[in-house]
Amino acid sequence: MLRLSKLTDYAVVVLTRLEEAEDGGVLTAPVLAAATGLGEPTVSRVLKTLAHAGLVEAAGAVGRLTAWFRALS
């Protein structure tokens, strides 16, 4: 059985929502929070972690998938 931490699960949710987004997948943390049901601080923390891993481009409270990650799908 595969066990994920809460933040890992939240990261999958945020990545999925960014992938489904129009306009190049650019969404703000408040929009992502509303769309996913997660709190804004949690979404911001997840975006920061994903940006550090190179999966999203995050500037403040705005995030979008990197070109490399979009090419995988």
Buried (B, 14 or more C-beta within 10 A) or exposed (E): EEEEEEEEEBBEBBBEBBEEBEEEBBBBBEBBBEBBEBEBEBBBBBBBBBBEEEBBBBEEBBBBBBEEBEEEE
